[in-house]
Amino acid sequence: MKRVFQLIAAGAVVVGLSSCSITVPVAATSNAVGSKVGESKGTGFLGWINLGVDASIRTAAKNGGITKISTVDFKRDDILGILQTYTCIVTGE
């Protein structure tokens, strides 16, 4: 019986430490989808403390060397509502 409780506790820890991630499209242009990809990231805490975060489209395009943007996606990773990572993903030429 003790072993069953240990397995249940271990399973609860694994589920509790899991993260959630969602990627959503933000914008698309009539430009052809290019081969370049740029990203900009920022991290937040508790859903409202975001210090020095720059997950902007401009920074993502600059990081990827993109001058003609094709698509823009936004990704948010969340770990237990405590730590969030925001990523802007830009494709183009």
C-alpha positions, 0 to 999 in steps of 0.5 A: 500500500505504501508503494501505491501512495509513493507512485501517486505522489510521484505522478502528482509531482510530475503533473504539477511540474508540467508546463503549458504552451500555446502558439497563436498566429498574430498577423500575415502579409501578402509577402511570400513566406521566406526562409528566415525566422527571427525570435524575440523573447521575454520572461514574466513572473506571476502573470504581471511582473515583466521586467526588461521584456522585449518580445516585439515584432521589430526585435524578432525581425531584426534578430532574424535579419528580416526586412519583408515580414511574411507571418507573425506568431506569438508563443506563451509558455507557462509553468504553474502560473509562476513563470511565463515565457513570451516569444514573438516568431517572425518569418520572411525575407 
